[in-house]
């Protein structure tokens, strides 16, 4: 257009040099580089880089000359990223894992005029120079970099020293900025070989733009603290060498990437960001307890290569790291794409979510275009997630070209796009997904290994006829080279010999770790198969390789599994109208009982309203994870506060012998089954924790959790003059959210009680703090008869379970230990101590009341006998006349009674003291007889005074530890029944014996003050009174009628707590989504009182307020289903509905309308 003038006023070539110059002004006194005890400010770093540029110019380095560097992540390496370009030169960073031969090849190819070498790699550099000298190649000058802050121990002749060189530089040096932003700034080699190394040229413009993209990808605000775990020689540290300078951050350098250094540097410098290959993540999660340190805050981690395995991701998140996966190549300045997560994907099935997370996503803002194209026609492949093509890039963050390899550059840019050589597909939403590699590159620990190069070495062995190299999956390195070899006739060679041969001719990281001897696959004409994907698929069975080229169609999978027809229905609103338009997608995947399933995705308007509501979950145990996942599926964006550093609740702190008491079929998530590797009916604590962790990762819950955040106080605040105790409806409206009420939640850093607290204002709170933790129940003792007079050690089972297994074992080893209690923890600890110490130091178990303790299979049989037919025999609150009549007719032992468990039952009926229906009564009595015969109960006075049915009716379940009575018989475990006991100087005195029980350690396994723990979290005395003085349990076991905008999950006991809590989580999420309204406060209070009366009726004096009815689990779930508007009948056939037990699987599709 007329009037435009391009001049220095409106056009300056882009260069990362400006980042350093600006930071030297804006952040001049802030730390730029930290390395051990050495720190530089941005002003000092700028001055050092200017001096470095001046010194290079003085040595004769001209614009466009190549300056190489062979060094780890140290301050000098960082300074070279600015000092070399400021001299107008091109920085070539060399891989420190290369040997002398490879370094010599790259120095020769790059024509480096000067090479900076860290003292640690001086022998490699010298060897490279000797090779170049023998080949009559002009040698570059060598500058030695000593350990930072220390002078060089020896100054070899002909070698310059780094700090001395800087001292010769001048601060008034005029920086040689690029005349054209297209000018090269750095040279990075992809995977050098002795025949055709490929040097990728980066421009000032590309580095500038990709640095900004890296800031966005890593979510860097101003002044981040970045820990260098990515080698700076890899794509110039993914351009983060320059990006950190753009934000005025702190570069925390470390010579060696070890877990000890990582955790120490994070704690010392309060690191906010880091990057690393998957191998670094593996190192972190496998760090020893002595190396790990609490993180000062969330640490953002960018990783490249293949997506990290789920267990790695979980453990990183559990430690306090937030991991983001990216994809790119050296030719794209490192990361070029990211899989940006959209919140609406939470409504997809778990399988659908997993497929999306496996995608490489879309280009970052530094790239203009990303596409999947047919490499022959250059036409974009259909966005059908099926048609394969080549991944291609176009934009300003694509390389200038390959150094001295115009033919390869033209091939790479053929068609006007950069051809990555990676094959993938494009999904309808535009996201790409890699399917295979066409370059036969193996990525091991972040290093690219050319299979062709390794094959050529193998072929040079005199005994090898044929060879092929593939990448074998490795938990630590990602991949390692695996060699498939066919030997020549009459020749012999073993795997060790071939591996040693490769090691002698290759860098160690390129050497095969595995050798398989077999016939290699051939084509139909007898030629060796050249398509690597075919080769892989034929050889997978040999060593268990994952078939990376297979991609089974989702619809065909659905048909084979006979899954239902799934219909996604999205309600859209036309702007300016109230007219609703339906858009429906249907996945035909077979039939399911002749019906279909419809998932309704709410309108964008209602979605946004939910995202705006501030919902918090307190606790990241099983209940907290279930609550978070359920409300996320309804469109909410919750925050989870967890006082500890990891998830799992009570399962994160158990004794070594802990196992599930309920069968895993009753203890599983409805939509996330146990992995096939867990074959035990009663998994142990480690298996349970791995299962919980996998669930949290699968449903992307971990990013929602703030670990080490303890909620210390909750205060309900109403704006206005409302008096909420006078409300007729819960919260004033009966709906979950109030226009006037909010919760103020106070959060304290659990690691630092002196740290300032944070107060969050929330619209709804879900308490998931559990009842078996934090506040132990210790009996009161008369003055001078308690633990204060005891010379030994006193602790609670909570403290014992929190110890590491080896520490707990050492604590009780060869000690006289007494356990107080008779529930699960008491028995497990007593059995473990007895097994540890034997008869030489017997363990004593003191208890007041004997309970039924049963083999695990006995409890499993009892749970499986609870079906809908047996529930017909139990009187229920709110039952109609027909249900009441069934209970009367099916209960053979009845007499008249003046009152019943429900006011609607007239005439009234009472069961006999055992309160059972005939069939189960027989089973229970036979079971009691079996236990008395199978176990020496009478011999040790261990026959309970109550029936087994009363015990399970009050949710008291205790499984007999292995060989329990054998230990009693041999004398390693001593049983003492006593109503009272007191401490003395050397032990305990019980009321039935005059002689004190000599003991060294007393462990109280006496439970927890759960009500007091729950009460203490509330600031309001009114709410505290509601908790402690309420005569009835919560409505639907999660809502207190008098406490608005709050739900409590996981506080009630159950035969299968995970199963029942998940049902209430789904109910609560449905309520929060506005799908139904609560009854009046009076109606809810009446309902819970009826339930209390019914449960007292069956459990007698063993009734516990916090027990979900163990005899009516199906009826409880029926009520939940009816509240939500779903069919409570979950079985396909009538007989199954009546006589088959109900399990979590029956409610898998509960929230999908039939």
KOLMI-130880 format. One line per 10 residues: their letters; for each residue x, y, z of C-alpha. Coordinates in steps of 0.2 Angstrom, whole numbers. Layout:
<rs>
a) X/Y/Z | ...
</rs>
This chain:
<rs>
xxxxxxxxxx) 0/0/0 | 6/18/-3 | 14/26/11 | 23/11/19 | 41/13/23 | 52/-2/29 | 66/5/40 | 75/2/56 | 61/12/65 | 48/-2/61
xxxxxxxxxx) 58/-17/57 | 72/-25/67 | 77/-43/64 | 70/-55/78 | 84/-63/89 | 84/-71/106 | 98/-59/110 | 85/-46/114 | 78/-57/128 | 95/-56/137
xxxxxxxxxx) 97/-38/135 | 79/-34/141 | 81/-46/157 | 98/-37/161 | 87/-21/163 | 70/-27/170 | 77/-41/181 | 95/-35/183 | 97/-40/201 | 87/-56/201
xxxxxxxxxx) 96/-73/200 | 98/-79/182 | 109/-94/184 | 111/-105/200 | 124/-119/201 | 128/-126/218 | 133/-111/228 | 137/-100/213 | 124/-88/208 | 124/-74/194
xxxxxxxxxx) 111/-60/192 | 104/-56/175 | 115/-41/174 | 131/-51/178 | 125/-64/165 | 123/-51/152 | 140/-44/155 | 149/-61/155 | 140/-65/138 | 146/-48/131
xxxxxxxxxx) 164/-52/137 | 163/-69/129 | 157/-62/112 | 171/-49/113 | 184/-63/117 | 178/-73/102 | 179/-59/90 | 197/-56/97 | 201/-74/93 | 196/-71/75
xxxxxxxxxx) 178/-78/75 | 168/-70/61 | 150/-69/58 | 144/-86/51 | 158/-96/59 | 153/-111/69 | 158/-113/87 | 156/-130/95 | 153/-135/113 | 155/-151/122
xxxxxxxxxx) 148/-148/139 | 134/-153/151 | 121/-141/159 | 133/-129/167 | 133/-110/168 | 146/-109/154 | 135/-119/142 | 121/-107/146 | 131/-92/142 | 137/-99/126
xxxxxxxxxx) 119/-99/120 | 120/-80/120 | 139/-76/119 | 141/-85/103 | 127/-77/93 | 132/-60/100 | 148/-63/91 | 139/-66/75 | 144/-85/76 | 133/-101/75
xxxxxxxxxx) 133/-112/91 | 135/-131/88 | 131/-141/103 | 138/-158/103 | 130/-173/112 | 141/-177/127 | 137/-196/125 | 147/-196/108 | 164/-205/108 | 179/-197/100
xxxxxxxxxx) 176/-204/83 | 159/-196/82 | 164/-180/89 | 178/-179/76 | 166/-182/62 | 154/-168/68 | 168/-156/70 | 174/-159/53 | 157/-158/45 | 153/-142/54
xxxxxxxxxx) 170/-134/51 | 170/-128/69 | 183/-114/71 | 183/-116/90 | 177/-129/102 | 173/-126/121 | 175/-142/131 | 171/-146/149 | 185/-153/159 | 175/-169/161
xxxxxxxxxx) 175/-173/142 | 193/-167/138 | 199/-184/135 | 185/-187/122 | 189/-170/114 | 208/-174/113 | 204/-190/105 | 194/-182/92 | 207/-169/88 | 220/-183/86
xxxxxxxxxx) 209/-191/73 | 207/-175/64 | 226/-172/65 | 229/-189/57 | 217/-185/43 | 226/-169/39 | 211/-159/44 | 213/-141/51 | 210/-142/70 | 199/-130/79
xxxxxxxxxx) 205/-120/94 | 201/-129/111 | 194/-119/126 | 194/-129/142 | 179/-126/154 | 185/-130/172 | 173/-133/186 | 163/-117/189 | 171/-106/202 | 187/-116/202
xxxxxxxxxx) 203/-113/192 | 209/-126/180 | 220/-139/189 | 232/-140/174 | 233/-129/159 | 239/-140/145 | 249/-131/131 | 239/-125/117 | 223/-125/126 | 214/-109/132
xxxxxxxxxx) 204/-108/148 | 186/-101/149 | 187/-89/163 | 203/-82/157 | 196/-79/140 | 181/-70/148 | 193/-58/157 | 201/-53/140 | 184/-48/134 | 177/-30/134
xxxxxxxxxx) 161/-24/140 | 160/-10/127 | 160/-23/113 | 147/-19/100 | 135/-35/99 | 134/-42/81 | 116/-43/79 | 109/-52/64 | 107/-42/48 | 94/-54/43
xxxxxxxxxx) 83/-63/55 | 85/-78/43 | 103/-79/48 | 108/-95/57 | 110/-95/76 | 113/-113/80 | 117/-130/72 | 110/-146/80 | 114/-163/73 | 100/-176/72
xxxxxxxxxx) 109/-193/73 | 126/-192/66 | 134/-207/57 | 151/-209/50 | 144/-208/33 | 130/-194/32 | 128/-183/48 | 113/-171/46 | 116/-154/54 | 99/-145/57
xxxxxxxxxx) 101/-126/55 | 91/-114/66 | 88/-96/62 | 87/-81/74 | 69/-79/69 | 64/-97/72 | 73/-98/89 | 64/-81/94 | 47/-88/90 | 49/-105/96
xxxxxxxxxx) 55/-98/113 | 39/-89/115 | 30/-105/110 | 40/-114/124 | 35/-101/136 | 16/-104/132 | 18/-123/131 | 26/-123/148 | 14/-111/155 | 28/-100/161
xxxxxxxxxx) 24/-83/170 | 37/-70/174 | 52/-76/184 | 50/-95/183 | 63/-106/191 | 68/-119/178 | 78/-134/183 | 89/-140/169 | 86/-159/166 | 85/-158/147
xxxxxxxxxx) 102/-157/140 | 106/-140/132 | 113/-150/117 | 96/-156/113 | 88/-144/101 | 96/-130/112 | 87/-137/127 | 70/-136/117 | 74/-118/115 | 71/-115/134
xxxxxxxxxx) 89/-108/135 | 82/-93/127 | 64/-94/134 | 69/-93/152 | 78/-77/148 | 63/-70/140 | 53/-72/156 | 68/-67/168 | 68/-83/176 | 81/-93/186
xxxxxxxxxx) 91/-107/177 | 96/-120/190 | 110/-129/182 | 116/-147/186 | 131/-156/180 | 123/-173/182 | 105/-177/182 | 102/-188/197 | 87/-190/208 | 97/-183/223
xxxxxxxxxx) 102/-167/214 | 84/-165/207 | 75/-166/223 | 89/-155/232 | 88/-142/219 | 69/-141/218 | 68/-139/237 | 83/-127/238 | 78/-115/224 | 59/-118/224
xxxxxxxxxx) 59/-124/206 | 43/-121/196 | 47/-129/179 | 58/-143/172 | 58/-154/157 | 65/-171/154 | 65/-187/144 | 54/-201/150 | 70/-208/158 | 71/-194/169
xxxxxxxxxx) 53/-196/175 | 57/-214/178 | 72/-209/189 | 62/-197/199 | 48/-210/203 | 60/-223/208 | 70/-212/219 | 74/-219/236 | 65/-212/252 | 82/-205/257
xxxxxxxxxx) 83/-195/241 | 65/-189/240 | 61/-172/248 | 44/-163/249 | 41/-151/234 | 39/-133/239 | 25/-132/226 | 18/-139/210 | 32/-142/197 | 27/-141/179
xxxxxxxxxx) 36/-154/169 | 37/-155/150 | 42/-172/142 | 44/-178/125 | 45/-194/115 | 32/-207/118 | 18/-203/131 | 23/-208/148 | 16/-224/155 | 1/-222/166
xxxxxxxxxx) 10/-228/182 | 24/-215/178 | 12/-201/176 | 3/-205/192 | 18/-207/203 | 25/-190/196 | 8/-182/200 | 8/-190/217 | 25/-182/221 | 19/-165/216
xxxxxxxxxx) 24/-164/197 | 12/-160/183 | 17/-168/167 | 13/-162/149 | 17/-172/134 | 23/-164/118 | 29/-170/101 | 42/-163/89 | 58/-166/80 | 75/-158/79
xxxxxxxxxx) 69/-150/63 | 55/-141/72 | 66/-134/86 | 60/-147/97 | 42/-148/103 | 30/-143/89 | 13/-150/95 | 4/-152/111 | -12/-162/115 | -23/-148/122
xxxxxxxxxx) -37/-156/133 | -55/-150/130 | -66/-152/145 | -81/-159/135 | -71/-174/132 | -74/-179/150 | -91/-185/144 | -83/-198/133 | -82/-216/138 | -65/-221/147
xxxxxxxxxx) -60/-229/131 | -63/-214/121 | -54/-203/133 | -39/-214/132 | -38/-213/113 | -38/-194/114 | -24/-194/126 | -14/-205/115 | -14/-191/101 | -1/-179/97
xxxxxxxxxx) -13/-165/96 | -11/-149/87 | 3/-137/82 | 8/-124/95 | 7/-105/91 | 24/-104/84 | 19/-116/69 | 8/-110/56 | 1/-127/50 | 1/-145/54
xxxxxxxxxx) -6/-158/43 | -7/-177/38 | -4/-178/19 | -2/-192/6 | 17/-190/3 | 14/-194/-16 | 0/-183/-20 | 2/-170/-6 | -17/-170/-3 | -23/-170/15
xxxxxxxxxx) -29/-186/21 | -48/-187/26 | -50/-182/44 | -58/-200/48 | -45/-206/60 | -41/-221/48 | -32/-215/33 | -14/-215/36 | -2/-201/29 | 14/-192/33
xxxxxxxxxx) 15/-179/47 | 20/-163/39 | 24/-146/46 | 24/-128/39 | 29/-112/48 | 43/-101/55 | 49/-114/68 | 54/-126/55 | 73/-128/51 | 82/-118/38
xxxxxxxxxx) 89/-134/31 | 102/-147/33 | 120/-141/33 | 129/-145/16 | 115/-157/11 | 105/-148/-1 | 97/-164/-8 | 91/-170/9 | 84/-152/12 | 75/-152/-4
xxxxxxxxxx) 68/-170/0 | 62/-164/17 | 54/-148/10 | 47/-157/-6 | 29/-150/-9 | 31/-135/1 | 30/-144/18 | 42/-151/30 | 41/-170/29 | 43/-178/46
xxxxxxxxxx) 45/-196/41 | 32/-200/54 | 16/-208/49 | -1/-204/57 | -19/-200/55 | -30/-185/57 | -46/-185/68 | -62/-176/64 | -58/-163/77 | -41/-159/68
xxxxxxxxxx) -30/-168/81 | -17/-179/74 | -11/-196/81 | 5/-205/76 | 4/-223/70 | 21/-228/64 | 39/-221/60 | 45/-222/43 | 63/-218/48 | 67/-234/58
xxxxxxxxxx) 73/-223/72 | 74/-230/89 | 72/-217/104 | 82/-223/119 | 83/-212/134 | 80/-197/123 | 93/-202/110 | 90/-206/92 | 97/-222/86 | 98/-226/68
xxxxxxxxxx) 94/-245/66 | 103/-245/49 | 119/-239/57 | 118/-253/70 | 113/-266/57 | 128/-261/47 | 140/-265/61 | 132/-282/64 | 134/-286/46 | 152/-283/47
xxxxxxxxxx) 154/-297/60 | 161/-312/51 | 148/-324/57 | 132/-314/53 | 122/-317/38 | 107/-307/41 | 102/-294/54 | 88/-282/58 | 87/-270/73 | 70/-265/81
xxxxxxxxxx) 66/-255/96 | 61/-265/111 | 50/-257/124 | 59/-253/140 | 52/-247/157 | 67/-236/160 | 74/-231/143 | 58/-230/133 | 66/-242/120 | 82/-251/118
xxxxxxxxxx) 90/-259/102 | 85/-277/100 | 95/-287/86 | 87/-301/76 | 101/-311/68 | 103/-326/57 | 121/-333/57 | 130/-340/42 | 130/-359/40 | 144/-367/49
xxxxxxxxxx) 147/-351/60 | 144/-349/78 | 142/-334/89 | 132/-330/105 | 123/-315/111 | 137/-309/122 | 150/-310/108 | 139/-300/96 | 134/-287/110 | 153/-285/114
xxxxxxxxxx) 157/-283/95 | 144/-269/94 | 150/-260/109 | 168/-260/102 | 161/-251/86 | 147/-240/92 | 143/-228/107 | 137/-239/121 | 119/-232/121 | 118/-238/103
xxxxxxxxxx) 123/-256/107 | 109/-269/107 | 103/-275/124 | 95/-291/117 | 100/-303/103 | 87/-315/96 | 93/-329/84 | 80/-334/71 | 75/-334/53 | 71/-317/47
xxxxxxxxxx) 54/-314/38 | 54/-314/20 | 43/-308/6 | 33/-320/-6 | 48/-320/-18 | 60/-325/-4 | 68/-307/-2 | 70/-300/16 | 55/-290/21 | 59/-272/20
xxxxxxxxxx) 43/-265/28 | 48/-263/46 | 30/-262/52 | 27/-280/44 | 44/-285/51 | 39/-279/69 | 22/-288/68 | 29/-304/63 | 42/-304/77 | 32/-296/91
xxxxxxxxxx) 28/-313/98 | 47/-317/100 | 50/-304/113 | 33/-297/118 | 35/-281/108 | 20/-270/106 | 13/-269/89 | 14/-251/85 | 7/-252/68 | -10/-260/73
xxxxxxxxxx) -25/-249/75 | -41/-259/78 | -57/-250/73 | -67/-245/88 | -83/-250/80 | -77/-267/76 | -71/-269/94 | -88/-263/100 | -97/-276/90 | -85/-290/96
xxxxxxxxxx) -89/-285/114 | -107/-283/111 | -108/-266/118 | -123/-255/118 | -128/-243/105 | -121/-226/112 | -129/-210/107 | -121/-194/110 | -134/-180/111 | -129/-162/112
xxxxxxxxxx) -141/-148/116 | -136/-132/108 | -144/-115/110 | -147/-103/96 | -141/-86/101 | -155/-74/106 | -168/-87/107 | -174/-101/119 | -175/-114/105 | -166/-130/108
xxxxxxxxxx) -158/-139/94 | -153/-157/95 | -138/-164/87 | -135/-182/88 | -121/-194/85 | -123/-213/85 | -110/-226/87 | -117/-242/81 | -108/-255/91 | -120/-270/93
xxxxxxxxxx) -135/-272/104 | -138/-272/122 | -154/-281/127 | -163/-273/112 | -161/-255/119 | -149/-241/117 | -140/-229/128 | -141/-210/127 | -128/-199/135 | -135/-181/136
xxxxxxxxxx) -122/-168/135 | -129/-151/142 | -129/-135/132 | -114/-124/132 | -124/-112/143 | -127/-125/157 | -109/-131/155 | -102/-114/158 | -113/-112/173 | -107/-128/181
xxxxxxxxxx) -89/-123/177 | -91/-107/186 | -98/-115/202 | -84/-117/214 | -85/-135/221 | -72/-142/232 | -68/-160/238 | -59/-162/254 | -49/-178/255 | -41/-188/241
xxxxxxxxxx) -45/-205/247 | -56/-217/238 | -72/-206/242 | -63/-190/237 | -58/-198/220 | -75/-205/217 | -83/-188/221 | -71/-178/210 | -73/-190/195 | -92/-190/196
xxxxxxxxxx) -94/-171/197 | -81/-169/183 | -92/-180/172 | -106/-168/175 | -96/-153/169 | -89/-146/185 | -71/-140/188 | -68/-146/206 | -53/-143/217 | -47/-157/229
xxxxxxxxxx) -38/-153/245 | -27/-167/252 | -18/-165/268 | -5/-179/263 | 7/-180/249 | -2/-194/240 | -19/-201/237 | -27/-217/244 | -32/-212/261 | -31/-226/273
xxxxxxxxxx) -24/-237/260 | -8/-226/259 | -4/-231/277 | -6/-249/281 | 4/-262/289 | 13/-275/278 | 0/-289/280 | -15/-279/276 | -27/-287/263 | -45/-283/257
xxxxxxxxxx) -58/-291/268 | -71/-291/254 | -69/-300/237 | -62/-289/224 | -78/-291/214 | -87/-281/227 | -73/-269/229 | -70/-261/213 | -75/-246/203 | -90/-249/192
xxxxxxxxxx) -82/-242/176 | -64/-247/180 | -61/-266/182 | -46/-274/191 | -32/-277/179 | -30/-295/174 | -14/-296/182 | -23/-296/199 | -29/-314/201 | -31/-315/219
xxxxxxxxxx) -49/-314/226 | -42/-303/241 | -28/-292/234 | -15/-285/246 | -13/-267/251 | 0/-264/237 | -11/-270/224 | -26/-260/230 | -15/-244/230 | -9/-248/212
xxxxxxxxxx) -28/-250/207 | -33/-233/215 | -18/-224/207 | -23/-231/190 | -40/-226/192 | -35/-208/196 | -24/-207/181 | -37/-215/169 | -50/-202/174 | -37/-187/174
xxxxxxxxxx) -41/-183/193 | -23/-180/198 | -22/-162/191 | -37/-157/201 | -28/-162/218 | -18/-150/229 | -7/-161/239 | -1/-156/257 | -16/-144/259 | -25/-147/275
xxxxxxxxxx) -42/-140/278 | -42/-133/296 | -59/-124/297 | -75/-122/287 | -87/-108/290 | -104/-105/282 | -107/-87/278 | -124/-80/272 | -126/-63/264 | -141/-54/270
xxxxxxxxxx) -153/-57/284 | -158/-75/281 | -159/-87/296 | -155/-104/289 | -160/-114/304 | -178/-109/301 | -177/-115/283 | -190/-127/277 | -180/-133/262 | -162/-138/262
xxxxxxxxxx) -151/-123/259 | -167/-113/257 | -172/-119/240 | -169/-138/240 | -156/-136/227 | -138/-138/229 | -132/-120/226 | -138/-105/235 | -138/-87/229 | -133/-80/246
xxxxxxxxxx) -124/-94/255 | -105/-99/253 | -92/-109/263 | -76/-101/268 | -63/-115/269 | -47/-111/277 | -32/-121/270 | -15/-123/279 | 1/-130/271 | 3/-147/280
xxxxxxxxxx) 22/-146/279 | 24/-129/286 | 12/-124/300 | 19/-107/300 | 15/-103/282 | 1/-91/279 | -16/-99/277 | -27/-98/262 | -46/-95/262 | -57/-101/248
xxxxxxxxxx) -75/-96/245 | -84/-111/239 | -102/-114/232 | -102/-132/238 | -91/-143/248 | -89/-162/248 | -81/-169/264 | -72/-185/261 | -60/-185/276 | -65/-203/282
xxxxxxxxxx) -67/-210/299 | -51/-221/301 | -37/-208/302 | -30/-193/310 | -39/-192/327 | -35/-208/337 | -46/-214/351 | -35/-217/367 | -45/-223/383 | -45/-212/398
xxxxxxxxxx) -36/-218/414 | -36/-213/432 | -22/-202/438 | -5/-210/439 | -12/-226/431 | -10/-221/413 | 4/-221/400 | 13/-207/410 | 19/-220/423 | 25/-233/410
xxxxxxxxxx) 43/-234/406 | 40/-241/389 | 34/-234/372 | 15/-231/369 | 8/-228/352 | -8/-230/342 | -11/-242/327 | -12/-226/316 | 6/-222/320 | 12/-240/318
xxxxxxxxxx) 4/-241/301 | 12/-225/295 | 29/-232/298 | 39/-239/283 | 38/-258/284 | 56/-261/289 | 55/-247/302 | 39/-255/310 | 48/-272/310 | 63/-265/318
xxxxxxxxxx) 52/-256/331 | 44/-272/338 | 59/-284/335 | 63/-294/350 | 52/-283/361 | 37/-288/372 | 22/-280/363 | 5/-278/370 | -10/-274/358 | -26/-266/364
xxxxxxxxxx) -42/-270/354 | -50/-284/344 | -54/-276/327 | -45/-279/311 | -30/-268/315 | -27/-276/332 | -28/-293/325 | -17/-289/310 | -4/-281/320 | -4/-294/334
xxxxxxxxxx) -2/-308/320 | 12/-298/312 | 22/-296/329 | 19/-314/334 | 26/-320/317 | 41/-308/319 | 46/-312/337 | 40/-330/340 | 38/-338/357 | 54/-330/364
xxxxxxxxxx) 45/-313/365 | 26/-317/364 | 14/-304/359 | -1/-300/371 | -18/-296/364 | -30/-287/377 | -48/-285/373 | -65/-282/381 | -77/-290/369 | -75/-305/358
xxxxxxxxxx) -81/-304/340 | -83/-316/326 | -68/-317/316 | -70/-327/300 | -60/-334/286 | -60/-323/271 | -70/-336/260 | -84/-336/274 | -87/-317/273 | -87/-318/254
xxxxxxxxxx) -100/-332/254 | -111/-321/266 | -110/-306/254 | -114/-316/239 | -130/-323/248 | -137/-305/249 | -148/-304/234 | -165/-296/231 | -175/-311/236 | -167/-312/253
xxxxxxxxxx) -170/-293/255 | -189/-297/253 | -188/-305/270 | -181/-289/279 | -193/-275/284 | -188/-259/277 | -192/-240/281 | -205/-233/269 | -211/-250/263 | -228/-252/256
xxxxxxxxxx) -241/-265/262 | -236/-278/249 | -217/-277/253 | -222/-278/272 | -233/-294/268 | -219/-302/259 | -207/-299/274 | -220/-307/286 | -223/-322/275 | -205/-325/271
xxxxxxxxxx) -200/-324/289 | -205/-340/298 | -201/-335/316 | -213/-321/320 | -223/-315/335 | -234/-300/339 | -226/-284/344 | -232/-267/349 | -220/-258/338 | -210/-261/322
xxxxxxxxxx) -196/-253/312 | -209/-243/302 | -224/-233/308 | -233/-239/292 | -233/-257/298 | -250/-261/306 | -253/-274/312 | -236/-275/319 | -224/-290/318 | -208/-294/328
xxxxxxxxxx) -195/-306/323 | -187/-318/336 | -171/-312/344 | -160/-317/329 | -171/-307/318 | -168/-317/302 | -178/-325/288 | -178/-344/288 | -165/-347/274 | -152/-336/279
xxxxxxxxxx) -155/-340/297 | -151/-358/294 | -135/-352/284 | -129/-341/298 | -132/-354/312 | -124/-367/302 | -110/-355/299 | -108/-351/318 | -107/-370/321 | -94/-372/308
xxxxxxxxxx) -83/-358/315 | -85/-365/333 | -79/-382/326 | -66/-376/314 | -58/-364/327 | -54/-367/345 | -66/-354/351 | -71/-363/367 | -53/-368/371 | -48/-350/372
xxxxxxxxxx) -65/-343/378 | -67/-334/362 | -85/-338/358 | -95/-322/356 | -110/-318/366 | -119/-311/351 | -124/-319/334 | -115/-317/318 | -130/-308/310 | -130/-295/323
xxxxxxxxxx) -112/-291/320 | -113/-289/301 | -129/-279/303 | -119/-266/312 | -105/-267/298 | -92/-276/309 | -82/-286/298 | -66/-295/304 | -56/-308/294 | -45/-320/303
xxxxxxxxxx) -27/-317/300 | -17/-332/293 | -12/-345/306 | -20/-335/320 | -24/-349/332 | -9/-358/328 | 1/-344/335 | -10/-344/350 | -7/-363/352 | 12/-361/350
xxxxxxxxxx) 13/-347/363 | 19/-333/352 | 2/-324/354 | -7/-323/371 | -25/-318/372 | -32/-309/387 | -50/-304/390 | -52/-290/402 | -65/-276/405 | -52/-264/413
xxxxxxxxxx) -33/-262/413 | -21/-249/419 | -3/-245/417 | 11/-248/429 | 30/-245/428 | 35/-260/418 | 19/-265/410 | 0/-267/412 | -12/-273/425 | -28/-281/420
xxxxxxxxxx) -43/-283/432 | -43/-302/431 | -24/-305/436 | -14/-298/450 | 3/-300/441 | 7/-286/429 | 9/-291/411 | 27/-286/407 | 29/-276/391 | 40/-265/382
xxxxxxxxxx) 28/-257/369 | 9/-254/370 | 0/-252/354 | -18/-245/355 | -29/-252/341 | -44/-244/349 | -51/-235/334 | -54/-216/330 | -64/-202/337 | -73/-200/320
xxxxxxxxxx) -87/-189/326 | -75/-177/335 | -64/-176/319 | -79/-172/309 | -86/-159/321 | -69/-150/323 | -68/-145/305 | -83/-134/307 | -82/-116/315 | -100/-115/319
xxxxxxxxxx) -105/-122/336 | -122/-125/328 | -115/-136/315 | -104/-145/328 | -120/-149/337 | -128/-155/322 | -114/-168/320 | -113/-174/338 | -131/-173/344 | -140/-180/328
xxxxxxxxxx) -150/-195/332 | -151/-201/314 | -138/-204/301 | -137/-193/285 | -150/-193/272 | -145/-205/259 | -129/-207/270 | -122/-191/263 | -133/-176/266 | -136/-168/284
xxxxxxxxxx) -153/-160/283 | -147/-145/294 | -130/-142/285 | -133/-133/268 | -122/-134/252 | -112/-149/260 | -111/-167/257 | -101/-180/267 | -95/-196/258 | -86/-211/264
xxxxxxxxxx) -90/-208/283 | -102/-222/284 | -97/-240/285 | -103/-254/273 | -99/-272/268 | -91/-265/252 | -87/-246/255 | -80/-242/238 | -96/-249/230 | -108/-240/241
xxxxxxxxxx) -98/-224/241 | -98/-224/222 | -117/-225/221 | -118/-210/232 | -105/-201/222 | -116/-203/207 | -132/-198/216 | -123/-182/223 | -116/-178/205 | -134/-180/198
xxxxxxxxxx) -140/-168/212 | -127/-155/209 | -131/-155/190 | -149/-150/195 | -157/-166/190 | -168/-167/205 | -173/-158/221 | -171/-163/239 | -187/-166/250 | -190/-154/264
xxxxxxxxxx) -179/-154/279 | -193/-162/290 | -196/-175/277 | -177/-179/276 | -176/-180/295 | -191/-192/296 | -183/-203/283 | -166/-204/292 | -175/-208/308 | -185/-222/300
xxxxxxxxxx) -168/-229/294 | -161/-228/311 | -175/-237/319 | -175/-250/306 | -156/-253/308 | -157/-253/327 | -171/-266/326 | -159/-278/317 | -142/-274/325 | -149/-272/343
xxxxxxxxxx) -136/-265/355 | -123/-266/342 | -131/-252/331 | -119/-240/324 | -125/-223/318 | -113/-223/304 | -117/-240/296 | -126/-241/279 | -138/-255/281 | -128/-271/278
xxxxxxxxxx) -144/-281/276 | -152/-270/263 | -139/-264/251 | -149/-267/235 | -164/-258/243 | -153/-243/247 | -147/-242/229 | -165/-244/223 | -169/-228/232 | -154/-219/224
xxxxxxxxxx) -159/-225/207 | -176/-219/209 | -170/-202/215 | -160/-200/199 | -174/-206/188 | -166/-222/183 | -173/-240/183 | -167/-249/199 | -169/-266/191 | -151/-269/183
xxxxxxxxxx) -152/-287/178 | -158/-294/161 | -168/-309/168 | -181/-311/182 | -172/-325/190 | -155/-316/190 | -164/-301/197 | -171/-311/211 | -157/-323/216 | -141/-316/209
xxxxxxxxxx) -130/-304/220 | -128/-286/215 | -111/-280/211 | -103/-264/205 | -104/-270/187 | -123/-269/188 | -122/-250/189 | -109/-247/176 | -121/-238/164 | -131/-231/178
xxxx) -130/-213/173 | -133/-217/154 | -152/-215/151 | -159/-231/144
</rs>
